[in-house]
Amino acid sequence: MNNPQSLVIASRESALAMWQAQHIQAQLQQLYPQCDVSILGMTTQGDQILDKTLSKIGGKGLFVKELEVALQDGRADLAVHSIKDVPMVLPEGFALVAISERANPFDAFVSNHYTRLEDLPKGAIVGTSSLRREAQLRARFPHLTIQPLRGNVQTRLAKLDNGDYDAIILAAAGLERLELHNRIRHVLSPADSLPAAGQGALGIEIAAHRTDLIATLLPLNHAKTAACVTAERALARALGGSCQVPLAAYCTADDAGLLTLHGLVAHPDGSVVLNANAQAPAQYADALGRAVAKKLADDGAMDIIQAVLNS
Ligand SMILES: NCc1[nH]cc(CCC(=O)O)c1CC(=O)O
């Protein structure tokens, strides 16, 4: 059935999540002009619990669970997520049907007084609550002080502007979507900060029993992005990854469909950084992810990950 009468999109209520839901809403409205496409905004546990480090309270699933309940009970047809916030293994009964075209995949350096990471003096305070960002920063710039920073994008910027930090690291995509690109001083190269699996891409989730929606939503899928994100997520999944571990995965595709996947696992203190990469045609995206994960595991990644999970 490719002429839906109505589609309800479940979304978190943060400004970034709402922008993302509206972005998909506009695409669906263009595909199906007769359809009534609406957004159901919801607050999730992840939005409410701001006082603890996210990795200690259950991780990324906290941002998607309420949306999944709405999918399950039929209040919504699809959920739009930043795919980097979606756990590598979906709960039983849910499926990702589409991954839309990726925006800027990189991390951004944001500061009111400095232009680049290289310019920060010894002891300068950099805000991030991502173990992935922290580990890479500590390895490359051991003279910096890393301090936790949570909240939505606007909250984090307000904490920077208060003077609590000399600089903060945020995903470039989030800032660009919110028309805050003027806050970006410098986009970090993958060598300075390899991004999280799926960073900058959106994932469309449905309840698995809603097979009627598959054909409807398939046009939202961007094949090249989907192949890259599939490889990145396979790597993260093979290493038991979530935001609870300092893990990065970034894949590019050339015009012939050849994927190049980079993976990184690092100790949060920056003392060990493991890198691995490999190439494969797009149809082997999942195997490519597992192959790079295997290289990292052979180099000792599981010891680092276990130590972090036990700490
Ligand atoms: N962890 C929160 C989150 N989830 C998605 C984005 C940005 C958009 C994206 O990566 O697609 C952000 C903000 C950030 O990491 O700075």
The ligand as a Gaussian input file, in Angstrom:
#p B3LYP/6-31G(d) Opt

LIG

0 1
 N       24.350000      12.287000      21.768000
 C       23.331000      13.256000      21.429000
 C       23.269000      13.494000      19.971000
 N       22.668000      12.609000      19.157000
 C       22.788000      13.066000      17.877000
 C       23.478000      14.258000      17.904000
 C       23.846000      15.084000      16.757000
 C       23.306000      14.670000      15.415000
 C       23.881000      13.414000      14.857000
 O       24.964000      12.962000      15.242000
 O       23.231000      12.851000      13.957000
 C       23.772000      14.555000      19.243000
 C       24.466000      15.731000      19.765000
 C       25.953000      15.592000      19.854000
 O       26.505000      14.492000      19.901000
 O       26.616000      16.653000      19.906000

